[in-house]
Amino acid sequence: MLLYQDAVVQDKRWLTPEEFQEILTLSTVFPGPNLVNLAVYLGLRLTGWTGALLGVCLLALPGALLLSTVVLMLPLDNRHVFLLFQGFALGSVALFGVFVLRYFQGLRRHRIWLRLLAAAVVAVASGLGVPLPYVLLVGGAACVALEFLA
């Protein structure tokens, strides 16, 4: 995700930082992996449905080729190969931490955290057995108030 953010916002300037945070928030809500949702959105925005389909295919192709090569070529029972993959796992945890920091810095700037807090309150209330019409009524009123009054 960090590579996408750097390429789309800083290098290519296809989206502003605010637009990227908004699309990232929406892509977490929609079903499916976030990167796939982002690729579909960028493809649609830049070139239409052809770009969206091509973006998803090109997003999946390198990983599929790499996985096929790894499974066919590397001795996965070798200790050194195992340690290499442990290193990859630690690196991915570090990248995820950087992503989370950037994500929450964007949320602080754009009041999105208020909406997320309202959504969390609604989720907790519905989990406690509060009837759904009350949850929707109070949650909707809170979201409207936070959007227009805060």
C-alpha positions as CSV (number, residue, x, y, z in Angstrom):
1,M,0.0,0.0,0.0
2,L,2.9,2.4,0.7
3,L,4.2,1.9,-2.8
4,Y,0.8,2.7,-4.2
5,Q,0.5,5.8,-2.1
6,D,4.0,7.0,-3.1
7,A,3.4,6.3,-6.8
8,V,-0.1,7.6,-7.0
9,V,0.1,10.7,-4.8
10,Q,3.7,11.8,-4.9
11,D,5.2,10.5,-8.1
12,K,2.3,10.6,-10.7
13,R,0.1,13.0,-8.8
14,W,-3.1,11.2,-10.0
15,L,-4.7,11.8,-6.6
16,T,-4.2,14.3,-3.8
17,P,-3.3,13.0,-0.4
18,E,-6.9,13.7,0.7
19,E,-8.4,11.7,-2.2
20,F,-6.0,8.8,-1.5
21,Q,-7.1,8.7,2.1
22,E,-10.8,8.8,1.1
23,I,-10.3,6.0,-1.5
24,L,-8.3,4.0,1.0
25,T,-11.1,4.3,3.5
26,L,-13.7,3.2,1.0
27,S,-11.6,0.3,-0.2
28,T,-11.4,-1.1,3.3
29,V,-15.2,-1.0,3.5
30,F,-15.9,-2.7,0.1
31,P,-15.5,-6.4,0.0
32,G,-12.2,-7.8,-1.3
33,P,-8.6,-6.9,-0.8
34,N,-7.8,-3.2,-0.5
35,L,-5.2,-3.2,-3.3
36,V,-7.6,-4.8,-5.7
37,N,-10.2,-2.2,-4.9
38,L,-7.7,0.6,-5.3
39,A,-6.5,-0.8,-8.6
40,V,-10.1,-1.0,-9.9
41,Y,-10.8,2.6,-8.8
42,L,-7.7,3.9,-10.4
43,G,-8.3,2.0,-13.6
44,L,-11.9,3.3,-13.8
45,R,-10.8,6.8,-13.0
46,L,-7.9,6.9,-15.5
47,T,-9.1,4.8,-18.5
48,G,-12.5,3.3,-17.8
49,W,-13.5,-0.4,-17.4
50,T,-10.6,-1.6,-19.6
51,G,-8.1,0.0,-17.3
52,A,-9.9,-1.4,-14.2
53,L,-9.8,-5.0,-15.6
54,L,-6.2,-4.6,-16.8
55,G,-5.2,-3.1,-13.4
56,V,-6.5,-6.1,-11.5
57,C,-4.9,-8.6,-13.9
58,L,-1.5,-6.8,-13.8
59,L,-1.8,-6.5,-10.0
60,A,-2.2,-10.3,-9.6
61,L,0.2,-11.4,-12.3
62,P,3.6,-10.7,-10.6
63,G,2.5,-12.4,-7.4
64,A,1.2,-15.4,-9.2
65,L,4.4,-15.8,-11.2
66,L,6.6,-15.3,-8.2
67,L,4.6,-17.9,-6.1
68,S,4.7,-20.4,-9.0
69,T,8.5,-20.0,-9.3
70,V,9.0,-20.3,-5.5
71,V,6.9,-23.5,-5.3
72,L,8.6,-25.1,-8.3
73,M,12.2,-24.0,-7.7
74,L,13.0,-23.5,-4.1
75,P,13.6,-26.3,-1.6
76,L,11.1,-25.2,1.0
77,D,12.4,-27.7,3.5
78,N,15.9,-26.1,3.5
79,R,16.7,-24.2,6.7
80,H,18.2,-21.2,4.9
81,V,15.1,-20.8,2.7
82,F,13.0,-21.0,5.8
83,L,15.0,-18.2,7.4
84,L,14.7,-16.1,4.3
85,F,11.0,-16.4,4.4
86,Q,11.0,-15.5,8.1
87,G,12.9,-12.3,7.1
88,F,10.3,-11.5,4.5
89,A,7.6,-11.9,7.2
90,L,9.4,-9.5,9.6
91,G,9.8,-7.0,6.7
92,S,6.1,-7.2,6.0
93,V,5.3,-6.5,9.6
94,A,7.5,-3.4,9.5
95,L,5.9,-2.2,6.3
96,F,2.5,-2.7,7.8
97,G,3.5,-0.6,10.8
98,V,4.6,2.3,8.6
99,F,1.4,2.0,6.6
100,V,-0.7,2.2,9.8
101,L,1.2,5.3,11.0
102,R,0.6,7.0,7.7
103,Y,-3.0,6.0,7.7
104,F,-3.7,7.4,11.1
105,Q,-1.8,10.6,10.4
106,G,-4.2,11.1,7.4
107,L,-7.2,10.4,9.6
108,R,-6.2,13.0,12.2
109,R,-6.1,15.7,9.5
110,H,-9.4,15.0,7.9
111,R,-11.9,14.3,10.8
112,I,-12.5,10.8,9.4
113,W,-11.6,9.5,12.8
114,L,-14.9,11.1,14.1
115,R,-16.9,9.0,11.6
116,L,-15.0,5.9,12.4
117,L,-15.7,6.5,16.1
118,A,-19.4,6.9,15.4
119,A,-19.3,3.6,13.3
120,A,-17.6,1.8,16.2
121,V,-20.2,3.1,18.7
122,V,-22.9,1.8,16.4
123,A,-21.2,-1.6,16.1
124,V,-20.8,-1.9,19.8
125,A,-24.4,-0.9,20.4
126,S,-25.7,-3.5,17.9
127,G,-23.5,-6.1,19.5
128,L,-25.0,-5.4,23.0
129,G,-28.5,-6.3,21.7
130,V,-29.9,-2.8,21.2
131,P,-32.7,-3.1,18.6
132,L,-31.6,-2.3,15.1
133,P,-34.0,0.6,14.5
134,Y,-32.6,2.4,17.5
135,V,-29.0,1.7,16.5
136,L,-29.7,3.1,13.0
137,L,-31.6,6.1,14.2
138,V,-29.0,7.1,16.8
139,G,-26.1,6.2,14.6
140,G,-27.4,8.0,11.6
141,A,-28.1,11.1,13.7
142,A,-24.6,11.0,15.2
143,C,-23.0,10.6,11.7
144,V,-25.0,13.6,10.3
145,A,-24.1,15.7,13.4
146,L,-20.4,14.8,13.1
147,E,-20.4,15.5,9.4
148,F,-22.2,18.8,9.4
149,L,-21.7,20.2,12.9
150,A,-18.2,19.2,13.9
